[in-house]
Amino acid sequence: MKPKRSGWFRWIEASGQLMEALVRFGVLSSSAVAAALGQFLLAGGLAIIALGLFLRLWRGRLNEAKNQR
């Protein structure tokens, strides 16, 4: 008996199979797939850095506001 998969996992698996089929039929090249994945990874990394910077600045301003009271 197969374990039940969540909807998110099934969506990721289906998109991976679609990408594989497109590469096999020559619609997409593997370098285009690698470039797209690289852009998503870069965007995710930059988003994490931006979130950390935002939280750091926000925390600093909250501490300044507490000290001025």
mmCIF file as Biopython writes it, N, C-alpha, C and O atoms, coordinates in Angstrom:
data_model
#
loop_
_atom_site.group_PDB
_atom_site.id
_atom_site.type_symbol
_atom_site.label_atom_id
_atom_site.label_alt_id
_atom_site.label_comp_id
_atom_site.label_asym_id
_atom_site.label_entity_id
_atom_site.label_seq_id
_atom_site.pdbx_PDB_ins_code
_atom_site.Cartn_x
_atom_site.Cartn_y
_atom_site.Cartn_z
_atom_site.occupancy
_atom_site.B_iso_or_equiv
_atom_site.auth_seq_id
_atom_site.auth_asym_id
_atom_site.pdbx_PDB_model_num
ATOM 1   N N  . MET A ? 1  ? 0.834  -1.171 0.000   1.0 0.0 1  A 1 
ATOM 2   C CA . MET A ? 1  ? 0.000  0.000  0.000   1.0 0.0 1  A 1 
ATOM 3   C C  . MET A ? 1  ? 0.890  1.251  0.000   1.0 0.0 1  A 1 
ATOM 4   O O  . MET A ? 1  ? 1.806  1.377  0.812   1.0 0.0 1  A 1 
ATOM 5   N N  . LYS A ? 2  ? 0.601  2.165  -0.924  1.0 0.0 2  A 1 
ATOM 6   C CA . LYS A ? 2  ? 1.377  3.395  -1.025  1.0 0.0 2  A 1 
ATOM 7   C C  . LYS A ? 2  ? 0.930  4.388  0.043   1.0 0.0 2  A 1 
ATOM 8   O O  . LYS A ? 2  ? -0.257 4.480  0.356   1.0 0.0 2  A 1 
ATOM 9   N N  . PRO A ? 3  ? 1.883  5.130  0.600   1.0 0.0 3  A 1 
ATOM 10  C CA . PRO A ? 3  ? 1.476  6.175  1.549   1.0 0.0 3  A 1 
ATOM 11  C C  . PRO A ? 3  ? 0.762  7.306  0.809   1.0 0.0 3  A 1 
ATOM 12  O O  . PRO A ? 3  ? 1.047  7.579  -0.357  1.0 0.0 3  A 1 
ATOM 13  N N  . LYS A ? 4  ? -0.164 7.953  1.500   1.0 0.0 4  A 1 
ATOM 14  C CA . LYS A ? 4  ? -0.882 9.067  0.885   1.0 0.0 4  A 1 
ATOM 15  C C  . LYS A ? 4  ? 0.051  10.255 0.739   1.0 0.0 4  A 1 
ATOM 16  O O  . LYS A ? 4  ? 0.771  10.610 1.673   1.0 0.0 4  A 1 
ATOM 17  N N  . ARG A ? 5  ? 0.037  10.856 -0.416  1.0 0.0 5  A 1 
ATOM 18  C CA . ARG A ? 5  ? 0.874  12.023 -0.693  1.0 0.0 5  A 1 
ATOM 19  C C  . ARG A ? 5  ? 0.019  13.281 -0.596  1.0 0.0 5  A 1 
ATOM 20  O O  . ARG A ? 5  ? -1.168 13.275 -0.922  1.0 0.0 5  A 1 
ATOM 21  N N  . SER A ? 6  ? 0.635  14.329 -0.152  1.0 0.0 6  A 1 
ATOM 22  C CA . SER A ? 6  ? -0.093 15.592 -0.068  1.0 0.0 6  A 1 
ATOM 23  C C  . SER A ? 6  ? -0.253 16.184 -1.464  1.0 0.0 6  A 1 
ATOM 24  O O  . SER A ? 6  ? 0.416  15.758 -2.405  1.0 0.0 6  A 1 
ATOM 25  N N  . GLY A ? 7  ? -1.123 17.147 -1.590  1.0 0.0 7  A 1 
ATOM 26  C CA . GLY A ? 7  ? -1.360 17.794 -2.871  1.0 0.0 7  A 1 
ATOM 27  C C  . GLY A ? 7  ? -0.131 18.524 -3.373  1.0 0.0 7  A 1 
ATOM 28  O O  . GLY A ? 7  ? 0.137  18.549 -4.574  1.0 0.0 7  A 1 
ATOM 29  N N  . TRP A ? 8  ? 0.617  19.119 -2.454  1.0 0.0 8  A 1 
ATOM 30  C CA . TRP A ? 8  ? 1.838  19.847 -2.814  1.0 0.0 8  A 1 
ATOM 31  C C  . TRP A ? 8  ? 2.871  18.902 -3.417  1.0 0.0 8  A 1 
ATOM 32  O O  . TRP A ? 8  ? 3.507  19.233 -4.418  1.0 0.0 8  A 1 
ATOM 33  N N  . PHE A ? 9  ? 3.041  17.729 -2.812  1.0 0.0 9  A 1 
ATOM 34  C CA . PHE A ? 9  ? 4.012  16.761 -3.322  1.0 0.0 9  A 1 
ATOM 35  C C  . PHE A ? 9  ? 3.596  16.270 -4.700  1.0 0.0 9  A 1 
ATOM 36  O O  . PHE A ? 9  ? 4.440  16.130 -5.585  1.0 0.0 9  A 1 
ATOM 37  N N  . ARG A ? 10 ? 2.313  16.008 -4.894  1.0 0.0 10 A 1 
ATOM 38  C CA . ARG A ? 10 ? 1.835  15.527 -6.200  1.0 0.0 10 A 1 
ATOM 39  C C  . ARG A ? 10 ? 2.043  16.584 -7.268  1.0 0.0 10 A 1 
ATOM 40  O O  . ARG A ? 10 ? 2.374  16.255 -8.407  1.0 0.0 10 A 1 
ATOM 41  N N  . TRP A ? 11 ? 1.852  17.856 -6.914  1.0 0.0 11 A 1 
ATOM 42  C CA . TRP A ? 11 ? 2.046  18.933 -7.876  1.0 0.0 11 A 1 
ATOM 43  C C  . TRP A ? 11 ? 3.509  19.016 -8.289  1.0 0.0 11 A 1 
ATOM 44  O O  . TRP A ? 11 ? 3.810  19.194 -9.470  1.0 0.0 11 A 1 
ATOM 45  N N  . ILE A ? 12 ? 4.412  18.889 -7.338  1.0 0.0 12 A 1 
ATOM 46  C CA . ILE A ? 12 ? 5.848  18.945 -7.639  1.0 0.0 12 A 1 
ATOM 47  C C  . ILE A ? 12 ? 6.248  17.756 -8.514  1.0 0.0 12 A 1 
ATOM 48  O O  . ILE A ? 12 ? 7.004  17.911 -9.473  1.0 0.0 12 A 1 
ATOM 49  N N  . GLU A ? 13 ? 5.743  16.585 -8.183  1.0 0.0 13 A 1 
ATOM 50  C CA . GLU A ? 13 ? 6.073  15.394 -8.968  1.0 0.0 13 A 1 
ATOM 51  C C  . GLU A ? 13 ? 5.530  15.505 -10.396 1.0 0.0 13 A 1 
ATOM 52  O O  . GLU A ? 13 ? 6.217  15.141 -11.350 1.0 0.0 13 A 1 
ATOM 53  N N  . ALA A ? 14 ? 4.321  15.999 -10.541 1.0 0.0 14 A 1 
ATOM 54  C CA . ALA A ? 14 ? 3.726  16.149 -11.876 1.0 0.0 14 A 1 
ATOM 55  C C  . ALA A ? 14 ? 4.491  17.178 -12.703 1.0 0.0 14 A 1 
ATOM 56  O O  . ALA A ? 14 ? 4.697  16.977 -13.900 1.0 0.0 14 A 1 
ATOM 57  N N  . SER A ? 15 ? 4.915  18.280 -12.079 1.0 0.0 15 A 1 
ATOM 58  C CA . SER A ? 15 ? 5.671  19.277 -12.825 1.0 0.0 15 A 1 
ATOM 59  C C  . SER A ? 15 ? 7.034  18.729 -13.246 1.0 0.0 15 A 1 
ATOM 60  O O  . SER A ? 15 ? 7.529  19.049 -14.326 1.0 0.0 15 A 1 
ATOM 61  N N  . GLY A ? 16 ? 7.636  17.907 -12.393 1.0 0.0 16 A 1 
ATOM 62  C CA . GLY A ? 16 ? 8.906  17.268 -12.763 1.0 0.0 16 A 1 
ATOM 63  C C  . GLY A ? 16 ? 8.754  16.320 -13.931 1.0 0.0 16 A 1 
ATOM 64  O O  . GLY A ? 16 ? 9.618  16.268 -14.806 1.0 0.0 16 A 1 
ATOM 65  N N  . GLN A ? 17 ? 7.679  15.576 -13.955 1.0 0.0 17 A 1 
ATOM 66  C CA . GLN A ? 17 ? 7.429  14.666 -15.078 1.0 0.0 17 A 1 
ATOM 67  C C  . GLN A ? 17 ? 7.140  15.435 -16.356 1.0 0.0 17 A 1 
ATOM 68  O O  . GLN A ? 17 ? 7.561  15.019 -17.436 1.0 0.0 17 A 1 
ATOM 69  N N  . LEU A ? 18 ? 6.427  16.553 -16.251 1.0 0.0 18 A 1 
ATOM 70  C CA . LEU A ? 18 ? 6.159  17.390 -17.413 1.0 0.0 18 A 1 
ATOM 71  C C  . LEU A ? 18 ? 7.452  17.959 -17.972 1.0 0.0 18 A 1 
ATOM 72  O O  . LEU A ? 18 ? 7.658  17.958 -19.186 1.0 0.0 18 A 1 
ATOM 73  N N  . MET A ? 19 ? 8.328  18.447 -17.094 1.0 0.0 19 A 1 
ATOM 74  C CA . MET A ? 19 ? 9.616  18.987 -17.540 1.0 0.0 19 A 1 
ATOM 75  C C  . MET A ? 19 ? 10.450 17.911 -18.223 1.0 0.0 19 A 1 
ATOM 76  O O  . MET A ? 19 ? 11.090 18.163 -19.244 1.0 0.0 19 A 1 
ATOM 77  N N  . GLU A ? 20 ? 10.437 16.710 -17.652 1.0 0.0 20 A 1 
ATOM 78  C CA . GLU A ? 20 ? 11.195 15.611 -18.253 1.0 0.0 20 A 1 
ATOM 79  C C  . GLU A ? 20 ? 10.669 15.295 -19.645 1.0 0.0 20 A 1 
ATOM 80  O O  . GLU A ? 20 ? 11.451 15.070 -20.569 1.0 0.0 20 A 1 
ATOM 81  N N  . ALA A ? 21 ? 9.366  15.275 -19.799 1.0 0.0 21 A 1 
ATOM 82  C CA . ALA A ? 21 ? 8.778  14.990 -21.112 1.0 0.0 21 A 1 
ATOM 83  C C  . ALA A ? 21 ? 9.132  16.083 -22.118 1.0 0.0 21 A 1 
ATOM 84  O O  . ALA A ? 21 ? 9.436  15.782 -23.272 1.0 0.0 21 A 1 
ATOM 85  N N  . LEU A ? 22 ? 9.097  17.341 -21.699 1.0 0.0 22 A 1 
ATOM 86  C CA . LEU A ? 22 ? 9.441  18.440 -22.606 1.0 0.0 22 A 1 
ATOM 87  C C  . LEU A ? 22 ? 10.902 18.366 -23.039 1.0 0.0 22 A 1 
ATOM 88  O O  . LEU A ? 22 ? 11.224 18.657 -24.191 1.0 0.0 22 A 1 
ATOM 89  N N  . VAL A ? 23 ? 11.780 17.983 -22.129 1.0 0.0 23 A 1 
ATOM 90  C CA . VAL A ? 23 ? 13.199 17.855 -22.472 1.0 0.0 23 A 1 
ATOM 91  C C  . VAL A ? 23 ? 13.403 16.692 -23.434 1.0 0.0 23 A 1 
ATOM 92  O O  . VAL A ? 23 ? 14.178 16.800 -24.384 1.0 0.0 23 A 1 
ATOM 93  N N  . ARG A ? 24 ? 12.708 15.577 -23.193 1.0 0.0 24 A 1 
ATOM 94  C CA . ARG A ? 24 ? 12.864 14.411 -24.074 1.0 0.0 24 A 1 
ATOM 95  C C  . ARG A ? 24 ? 12.390 14.685 -25.488 1.0 0.0 24 A 1 
ATOM 96  O O  . ARG A ? 24 ? 12.985 14.192 -26.446 1.0 0.0 24 A 1 
ATOM 97  N N  . PHE A ? 25 ? 11.322 15.470 -25.635 1.0 0.0 25 A 1 
ATOM 98  C CA . PHE A ? 25 ? 10.808 15.776 -26.967 1.0 0.0 25 A 1 
ATOM 99  C C  . PHE A ? 25 ? 11.543 16.935 -27.620 1.0 0.0 25 A 1 
ATOM 100 O O  . PHE A ? 25 ? 11.268 17.265 -28.774 1.0 0.0 25 A 1 
ATOM 101 N N  . GLY A ? 26 ? 12.451 17.546 -26.921 1.0 0.0 26 A 1 
ATOM 102 C CA . GLY A ? 26 ? 13.263 18.607 -27.485 1.0 0.0 26 A 1 
ATOM 103 C C  . GLY A ? 26 ? 12.612 19.977 -27.454 1.0 0.0 26 A 1 
ATOM 104 O O  . GLY A ? 26 ? 13.117 20.918 -28.066 1.0 0.0 26 A 1 
ATOM 105 N N  . VAL A ? 27 ? 11.504 20.098 -26.752 1.0 0.0 27 A 1 
ATOM 106 C CA . VAL A ? 27 ? 10.849 21.400 -26.644 1.0 0.0 27 A 1 
ATOM 107 C C  . VAL A ? 27 ? 11.691 22.332 -25.780 1.0 0.0 27 A 1 
ATOM 108 O O  . VAL A ? 27 ? 11.828 23.516 -26.088 1.0 0.0 27 A 1 
ATOM 109 N N  . LEU A ? 28 ? 12.244 21.807 -24.717 1.0 0.0 28 A 1 
ATOM 110 C CA . LEU A ? 28 ? 13.143 22.553 -23.834 1.0 0.0 28 A 1 
ATOM 111 C C  . LEU A ? 28 ? 14.507 21.893 -23.848 1.0 0.0 28 A 1 
ATOM 112 O O  . LEU A ? 28 ? 14.623 20.677 -24.001 1.0 0.0 28 A 1 
ATOM 113 N N  . SER A ? 29 ? 15.523 22.699 -23.688 1.0 0.0 29 A 1 
ATOM 114 C CA . SER A ? 29 ? 16.848 22.106 -23.534 1.0 0.0 29 A 1 
ATOM 115 C C  . SER A ? 29 ? 17.141 21.967 -22.045 1.0 0.0 29 A 1 
ATOM 116 O O  . SER A ? 29 ? 16.568 22.675 -21.216 1.0 0.0 29 A 1 
ATOM 117 N N  . SER A ? 30 ? 18.023 21.062 -21.726 1.0 0.0 30 A 1 
ATOM 118 C CA . SER A ? 30 ? 18.350 20.852 -20.314 1.0 0.0 30 A 1 
ATOM 119 C C  . SER A ? 30 ? 19.053 22.074 -19.723 1.0 0.0 30 A 1 
ATOM 120 O O  . SER A ? 30 ? 18.959 22.327 -18.522 1.0 0.0 30 A 1 
ATOM 121 N N  . SER A ? 31 ? 19.756 22.828 -20.566 1.0 0.0 31 A 1 
ATOM 122 C CA . SER A ? 31 ? 20.406 24.039 -20.050 1.0 0.0 31 A 1 
ATOM 123 C C  . SER A ? 31 ? 19.370 25.109 -19.694 1.0 0.0 31 A 1 
ATOM 124 O O  . SER A ? 31 ? 19.576 25.878 -18.756 1.0 0.0 31 A 1 
ATOM 125 N N  . ALA A ? 32 ? 18.264 25.163 -20.431 1.0 0.0 32 A 1 
ATOM 126 C CA . ALA A ? 32 ? 17.194 26.119 -20.093 1.0 0.0 32 A 1 
ATOM 127 C C  . ALA A ? 32 ? 16.547 25.735 -18.774 1.0 0.0 32 A 1 
ATOM 128 O O  . ALA A ? 32 ? 16.212 26.603 -17.968 1.0 0.0 32 A 1 
ATOM 129 N N  . VAL A ? 33 ? 16.370 24.443 -18.551 1.0 0.0 33 A 1 
ATOM 130 C CA . VAL A ? 33 ? 15.796 23.969 -17.288 1.0 0.0 33 A 1 
ATOM 131 C C  . VAL A ? 33 ? 16.737 24.296 -16.137 1.0 0.0 33 A 1 
ATOM 132 O O  . VAL A ? 33 ? 16.299 24.750 -15.080 1.0 0.0 33 A 1 
ATOM 133 N N  . ALA A ? 34 ? 18.035 24.063 -16.343 1.0 0.0 34 A 1 
ATOM 134 C CA . ALA A ? 34 ? 19.019 24.354 -15.301 1.0 0.0 34 A 1 
ATOM 135 C C  . ALA A ? 34 ? 19.075 25.855 -15.008 1.0 0.0 34 A 1 
ATOM 136 O O  . ALA A ? 34 ? 19.203 26.252 -13.849 1.0 0.0 34 A 1 
ATOM 137 N N  . ALA A ? 35 ? 18.980 26.687 -16.037 1.0 0.0 35 A 1 
ATOM 138 C CA . ALA A ? 35 ? 18.999 28.137 -15.830 1.0 0.0 35 A 1 
ATOM 139 C C  . ALA A ? 35 ? 17.767 28.588 -15.060 1.0 0.0 35 A 1 
ATOM 140 O O  . ALA A ? 35 ? 17.867 29.437 -14.175 1.0 0.0 35 A 1 
ATOM 141 N N  . ALA A ? 36 ? 16.606 28.031 -15.386 1.0 0.0 36 A 1 
ATOM 142 C CA . ALA A ? 36 ? 15.378 28.404 -14.682 1.0 0.0 36 A 1 
ATOM 143 C C  . ALA A ? 36 ? 15.446 27.989 -13.216 1.0 0.0 36 A 1 
ATOM 144 O O  . ALA A ? 36 ? 15.074 28.760 -12.331 1.0 0.0 36 A 1 
ATOM 145 N N  . LEU A ? 37 ? 15.919 26.774 -12.961 1.0 0.0 37 A 1 
ATOM 146 C CA . LEU A ? 37 ? 16.042 26.319 -11.576 1.0 0.0 37 A 1 
ATOM 147 C C  . LEU A ? 37 ? 17.056 27.164 -10.812 1.0 0.0 37 A 1 
ATOM 148 O O  . LEU A ? 37 ? 16.859 27.466 -9.636  1.0 0.0 37 A 1 
ATOM 149 N N  . GLY A ? 38 ? 18.130 27.538 -11.477 1.0 0.0 38 A 1 
ATOM 150 C CA . GLY A ? 38 ? 19.136 28.385 -10.846 1.0 0.0 38 A 1 
ATOM 151 C C  . GLY A ? 38 ? 18.574 29.746 -10.473 1.0 0.0 38 A 1 
ATOM 152 O O  . GLY A ? 38 ? 18.899 30.292 -9.419  1.0 0.0 38 A 1 
ATOM 153 N N  . GLN A ? 39 ? 17.734 30.290 -11.337 1.0 0.0 39 A 1 
ATOM 154 C CA . GLN A ? 39 ? 17.118 31.585 -11.033 1.0 0.0 39 A 1 
ATOM 155 C C  . GLN A ? 39 ? 16.187 31.478 -9.836  1.0 0.0 39 A 1 
ATOM 156 O O  . GLN A ? 39 ? 16.157 32.374 -8.992  1.0 0.0 39 A 1 
ATOM 157 N N  . PHE A ? 40 ? 15.420 30.384 -9.754  1.0 0.0 40 A 1 
ATOM 158 C CA . PHE A ? 40 ? 14.533 30.200 -8.605  1.0 0.0 40 A 1 
ATOM 159 C C  . PHE A ? 40 ? 15.334 30.037 -7.315  1.0 0.0 40 A 1 
ATOM 160 O O  . PHE A ? 40 ? 14.960 30.588 -6.281  1.0 0.0 40 A 1 
ATOM 161 N N  . LEU A ? 41 ? 16.428 29.286 -7.370  1.0 0.0 41 A 1 
ATOM 162 C CA . LEU A ? 41 ? 17.265 29.119 -6.179  1.0 0.0 41 A 1 
ATOM 163 C C  . LEU A ? 41 ? 17.897 30.435 -5.767  1.0 0.0 41 A 1 
ATOM 164 O O  . LEU A ? 41 ? 17.966 30.746 -4.578  1.0 0.0 41 A 1 
ATOM 165 N N  . LEU A ? 42 ? 18.361 31.217 -6.746  1.0 0.0 42 A 1 
ATOM 166 C CA . LEU A ? 42 ? 18.942 32.512 -6.442  1.0 0.0 42 A 1 
ATOM 167 C C  . LEU A ? 42 ? 17.901 33.450 -5.840  1.0 0.0 42 A 1 
ATOM 168 O O  . LEU A ? 42 ? 18.184 34.161 -4.876  1.0 0.0 42 A 1 
ATOM 169 N N  . ALA A ? 43 ? 16.704 33.449 -6.407  1.0 0.0 43 A 1 
ATOM 170 C CA . ALA A ? 43 ? 15.629 34.299 -5.877  1.0 0.0 43 A 1 
ATOM 171 C C  . ALA A ? 43 ? 15.276 33.894 -4.450  1.0 0.0 43 A 1 
ATOM 172 O O  . ALA A ? 43 ? 15.035 34.756 -3.604  1.0 0.0 43 A 1 
ATOM 173 N N  . GLY A ? 44 ? 15.243 32.597 -4.177  1.0 0.0 44 A 1 
ATOM 174 C CA . GLY A ? 44 ? 14.949 32.134 -2.822  1.0 0.0 44 A 1 
ATOM 175 C C  . GLY A ? 44 ? 16.025 32.551 -1.837  1.0 0.0 44 A 1 
ATOM 176 O O  . GLY A ? 44 ? 15.721 32.989 -0.728  1.0 0.0 44 A 1 
ATOM 177 N N  . GLY A ? 45 ? 17.270 32.419 -2.233  1.0 0.0 45 A 1 
ATOM 178 C CA . GLY A ? 45 ? 18.371 32.818 -1.365  1.0 0.0 45 A 1 
ATOM 179 C C  . GLY A ? 45 ? 18.363 34.313 -1.089  1.0 0.0 45 A 1 
ATOM 180 O O  . GLY A ? 45 ? 18.576 34.738 0.047   1.0 0.0 45 A 1 
ATOM 181 N N  . LEU A ? 46 ? 18.118 35.111 -2.124  1.0 0.0 46 A 1 
ATOM 182 C CA . LEU A ? 46 ? 18.062 36.552 -1.928  1.0 0.0 46 A 1 
ATOM 183 C C  . LEU A ? 46 ? 16.864 36.955 -1.077  1.0 0.0 46 A 1 
ATOM 184 O O  . LEU A ? 46 ? 16.950 37.903 -0.296  1.0 0.0 46 A 1 
ATOM 185 N N  . ALA A ? 47 ? 15.750 36.246 -1.218  1.0 0.0 47 A 1 
ATOM 186 C CA . ALA A ? 47 ? 14.580 36.539 -0.388  1.0 0.0 47 A 1 
ATOM 187 C C  . ALA A ? 47 ? 14.869 36.246 1.080   1.0 0.0 47 A 1 
ATOM 188 O O  . ALA A ? 47 ? 14.437 36.994 1.957   1.0 0.0 47 A 1 
ATOM 189 N N  . ILE A ? 48 ? 15.588 35.175 1.351   1.0 0.0 48 A 1 
ATOM 190 C CA . ILE A ? 48 ? 15.940 34.840 2.729   1.0 0.0 48 A 1 
ATOM 191 C C  . ILE A ? 48 ? 16.871 35.898 3.316   1.0 0.0 48 A 1 
ATOM 192 O O  . ILE A ? 48 ? 16.712 36.293 4.471   1.0 0.0 48 A 1 
ATOM 193 N N  . ILE A ? 49 ? 17.838 36.355 2.527   1.0 0.0 49 A 1 
ATOM 194 C CA . ILE A ? 49 ? 18.748 37.402 2.994   1.0 0.0 49 A 1 
ATOM 195 C C  . ILE A ? 49 ? 17.982 38.698 3.252   1.0 0.0 49 A 1 
ATOM 196 O O  . ILE A ? 49 ? 18.209 39.362 4.263   1.0 0.0 49 A 1 
ATOM 197 N N  . ALA A ? 50 ? 17.077 39.059 2.344   1.0 0.0 50 A 1 
ATOM 198 C CA . ALA A ? 50 ? 16.295 40.282 2.514   1.0 0.0 50 A 1 
ATOM 199 C C  . ALA A ? 50 ? 15.396 40.194 3.749   1.0 0.0 50 A 1 
ATOM 200 O O  . ALA A ? 50 ? 15.244 41.171 4.482   1.0 0.0 50 A 1 
ATOM 201 N N  . LEU A ? 51 ? 14.808 39.031 3.974   1.0 0.0 51 A 1 
ATOM 202 C CA . LEU A ? 51 ? 13.966 38.860 5.159   1.0 0.0 51 A 1 
ATOM 203 C C  . LEU A ? 51 ? 14.802 38.995 6.433   1.0 0.0 51 A 1 
ATOM 204 O O  . LEU A ? 51 ? 14.376 39.642 7.391   1.0 0.0 51 A 1 
ATOM 205 N N  . GLY A ? 52 ? 15.974 38.396 6.445   1.0 0.0 52 A 1 
ATOM 206 C CA . GLY A ? 52 ? 16.854 38.514 7.603   1.0 0.0 52 A 1 
ATOM 207 C C  . GLY A ? 52 ? 17.282 39.950 7.851   1.0 0.0 52 A 1 
ATOM 208 O O  . GLY A ? 52 ? 17.331 40.399 8.996   1.0 0.0 52 A 1 
ATOM 209 N N  . LEU A ? 53 ? 17.593 40.674 6.780   1.0 0.0 53 A 1 
ATOM 210 C CA . LEU A ? 53 ? 17.976 42.078 6.917   1.0 0.0 53 A 1 
ATOM 211 C C  . LEU A ? 53 ? 16.807 42.903 7.440   1.0 0.0 53 A 1 
ATOM 212 O O  . LEU A ? 53 ? 16.983 43.742 8.323   1.0 0.0 53 A 1 
ATOM 213 N N  . PHE A ? 54 ? 15.614 42.666 6.900   1.0 0.0 54 A 1 
ATOM 214 C CA . PHE A ? 54 ? 14.425 43.389 7.353   1.0 0.0 54 A 1 
ATOM 215 C C  . PHE A ? 54 ? 14.167 43.125 8.835   1.0 0.0 54 A 1 
ATOM 216 O O  . PHE A ? 54 ? 13.904 44.057 9.595   1.0 0.0 54 A 1 
ATOM 217 N N  . LEU A ? 55 ? 14.242 41.873 9.242   1.0 0.0 55 A 1 
ATOM 218 C CA . LEU A ? 55 ? 13.994 41.549 10.646  1.0 0.0 55 A 1 
ATOM 219 C C  . LEU A ? 55 ? 15.053 42.158 11.561  1.0 0.0 55 A 1 
ATOM 220 O O  . LEU A ? 55 ? 14.747 42.604 12.666  1.0 0.0 55 A 1 
ATOM 221 N N  . ARG A ? 56 ? 16.283 42.173 11.100  1.0 0.0 56 A 1 
ATOM 222 C CA . ARG A ? 56 ? 17.361 42.769 11.902  1.0 0.0 56 A 1 
ATOM 223 C C  . ARG A ? 56 ? 17.138 44.264 12.086  1.0 0.0 56 A 1 
ATOM 224 O O  . ARG A ? 56 ? 17.281 44.786 13.192  1.0 0.0 56 A 1 
ATOM 225 N N  . LEU A ? 57 ? 16.789 44.951 11.005  1.0 0.0 57 A 1 
ATOM 226 C CA . LEU A ? 57 ? 16.544 46.389 11.108  1.0 0.0 57 A 1 
ATOM 227 C C  . LEU A ? 57 ? 15.308 46.679 11.951  1.0 0.0 57 A 1 
ATOM 228 O O  . LEU A ? 57 ? 15.298 47.625 12.739  1.0 0.0 57 A 1 
ATOM 229 N N  . TRP A ? 58 ? 14.281 45.878 11.788  1.0 0.0 58 A 1 
ATOM 230 C CA . TRP A ? 58 ? 13.045 46.062 12.544  1.0 0.0 58 A 1 
ATOM 231 C C  . TRP A ? 58 ? 13.296 45.856 14.035  1.0 0.0 58 A 1 
ATOM 232 O O  . TRP A ? 58 ? 12.784 46.602 14.870  1.0 0.0 58 A 1 
ATOM 233 N N  . ARG A ? 59 ? 14.080 44.847 14.354  1.0 0.0 59 A 1 
ATOM 234 C CA . ARG A ? 59 ? 14.414 44.573 15.755  1.0 0.0 59 A 1 
ATOM 235 C C  . ARG A ? 59 ? 15.212 45.726 16.349  1.0 0.0 59 A 1 
ATOM 236 O O  . ARG A ? 59 ? 14.983 46.116 17.494  1.0 0.0 59 A 1 
ATOM 237 N N  . GLY A ? 60 ? 16.138 46.270 15.583  1.0 0.0 60 A 1 
ATOM 238 C CA . GLY A ? 60 ? 16.932 47.393 16.053  1.0 0.0 60 A 1 
ATOM 239 C C  . GLY A ? 60 ? 16.076 48.617 16.320  1.0 0.0 60 A 1 
ATOM 240 O O  . GLY A ? 60 ? 16.303 49.323 17.302  1.0 0.0 60 A 1 
ATOM 241 N N  . ARG A ? 61 ? 15.111 48.877 15.479  1.0 0.0 61 A 1 
ATOM 242 C CA . ARG A ? 61 ? 14.239 50.038 15.681  1.0 0.0 61 A 1 
ATOM 243 C C  . ARG A ? 61 ? 13.332 49.841 16.873  1.0 0.0 61 A 1 
ATOM 244 O O  . ARG A ? 61 ? 13.023 50.797 17.584  1.0 0.0 61 A 1 
ATOM 245 N N  . LEU A ? 62 ? 12.897 48.605 17.103  1.0 0.0 62 A 1 
ATOM 246 C CA . LEU A ? 62 ? 12.069 48.338 18.273  1.0 0.0 62 A 1 
ATOM 247 C C  . LEU A ? 62 ? 12.867 48.553 19.550  1.0 0.0 62 A 1 
ATOM 248 O O  . LEU A ? 62 ? 12.348 49.104 20.521  1.0 0.0 62 A 1 
ATOM 249 N N  . ASN A ? 63 ? 14.127 48.124 19.557  1.0 0.0 63 A 1 
ATOM 250 C CA . ASN A ? 63 ? 14.975 48.313 20.739  1.0 0.0 63 A 1 
ATOM 251 C C  . ASN A ? 63 ? 15.244 49.798 20.984  1.0 0.0 63 A 1 
ATOM 252 O O  . ASN A ? 63 ? 15.289 50.242 22.131  1.0 0.0 63 A 1 
ATOM 253 N N  . GLU A ? 64 ? 15.423 50.575 19.892  1.0 0.0 64 A 1 
ATOM 254 C CA . GLU A ? 64 ? 15.635 52.008 20.056  1.0 0.0 64 A 1 
ATOM 255 C C  . GLU A ? 64 ? 14.389 52.678 20.649  1.0 0.0 64 A 1 
ATOM 256 O O  . GLU A ? 64 ? 14.500 53.566 21.494  1.0 0.0 64 A 1 
ATOM 257 N N  . ALA A ? 65 ? 13.230 52.258 20.212  1.0 0.0 65 A 1 
ATOM 258 C CA . ALA A ? 65 ? 11.976 52.846 20.703  1.0 0.0 65 A 1 
ATOM 259 C C  . ALA A ? 65 ? 11.797 52.525 22.184  1.0 0.0 65 A 1 
ATOM 260 O O  . ALA A ? 65 ? 11.306 53.366 22.938  1.0 0.0 65 A 1 
ATOM 261 N N  . LYS A ? 66 ? 12.183 51.333 22.611  1.0 0.0 66 A 1 
ATOM 262 C CA . LYS A ? 66 ? 12.073 50.962 24.016  1.0 0.0 66 A 1 
ATOM 263 C C  . LYS A ? 66 ? 13.028 51.789 24.882  1.0 0.0 66 A 1 
ATOM 264 O O  . LYS A ? 66 ? 12.687 52.189 25.996  1.0 0.0 66 A 1 
ATOM 265 N N  . ASN A ? 67 ? 14.230 52.038 24.351  1.0 0.0 67 A 1 
ATOM 266 C CA . ASN A ? 67 ? 15.234 52.787 25.117  1.0 0.0 67 A 1 
ATOM 267 C C  . ASN A ? 67 ? 14.878 54.257 25.246  1.0 0.0 67 A 1 
ATOM 268 O O  . ASN A ? 67 ? 15.318 54.910 26.192  1.0 0.0 67 A 1 
ATOM 269 N N  . GLN A ? 68 ? 14.096 54.795 24.324  1.0 0.0 68 A 1 
ATOM 270 C CA . GLN A ? 68 ? 13.742 56.213 24.379  1.0 0.0 68 A 1 
ATOM 271 C C  . GLN A ? 68 ? 12.597 56.483 25.348  1.0 0.0 68 A 1 
ATOM 272 O O  . GLN A ? 68 ? 12.383 57.634 25.727  1.0 0.0 68 A 1 
ATOM 273 N N  . ARG A ? 69 ? 11.873 55.482 25.749  1.0 0.0 69 A 1 
ATOM 274 C CA . ARG A ? 69 ? 10.747 55.664 26.669  1.0 0.0 69 A 1 
ATOM 275 C C  . ARG A ? 69 ? 11.209 55.968 28.063  1.0 0.0 69 A 1 
ATOM 276 O O  . ARG A ? 69 ? 10.386 56.149 28.961  1.0 0.0 69 A 1 
#
